[in-house]
Amino acid sequence: MAYFLNSSIGKKFLVSLSGLFLISFLFVHLTANSMILFDSSGELFNRTAHFMATNPIIRVVEPILAIGFILHILYTVILTIQNWMARPIGYHKQQRAFSSTWSSRNMIWLGLVILAFLIIHIANFFWKVKFTGDPLLGKVDYDGVEMENTYHLVTTFFIQWWWIVAVYVIGAVALGFHLTHAFWAAFQTLGWSDNCWRKRLNALGLVISIIIAGGFAIIPLWVKIASMI
């Protein structure tokens, strides 16, 4: 097993599995965040955030999710460096343009943009909610249940700073391009993609990319534009 995981195929296998796991997390996270769009009072989003923070299943999944992120990033970087070292001369740009998509050729750079966005997201929201707190959080009470006003923290950041909105939109776009290649590539690595399924997985990957990227981009734009009306 150790030999397999240290091999190139083993690393690609881990990248694929962790990637599919992270895609499922993105759908859950997007669903929770989208509550901002349906209730301007903030109650729906706060209740959802409180549920996510206190649910025992979510608490168990959180460290697994963190490990998934670390493995995905680590092995992707290792594989990229190994590929660069194996091809010191590189391919002719025109040949590469015909044989692969722009997303597949720039996965590492898209990944780095997403990583930068993730760090900003964790620092501004997750870290404050989980550990340090913030004056913007405060406390709200719904039906006798006290919880943090996460809605106030999130929306205030989007309303006050355009650069935060821009970062989220750029991060969402990069994520969308990343997923268009990553989705079907993961199934190909796992041996679940043949000529019959390749086009279907490409189409499904495109739909998933549009939903996830569009959803994460719309939320900050919606909050910012609504505050200006």
Secondary structure, DSSP 8 states (H G I E B T S, - for coil): -HHHHHSHHHHHHHHHHHHHHHHHHHHHHHHHHGGGGT-TTSHHHHHHHHHHHH-HHHHHHHHHHHHHHHHHHHHHHHHHHHHHHH-SS---HHHHHHHS-HHHHTHHHHHHHHHHHHHHHIIIIIHIIIII--TTT-EEEETTEEEE-HHHHHHHHHHH-HHHHHHHHHHHHHHHHHHHHHHHHHHHHTT---HHHHHHHHHHHHHHHHHHHHHHHHHHHHHHHHHH-
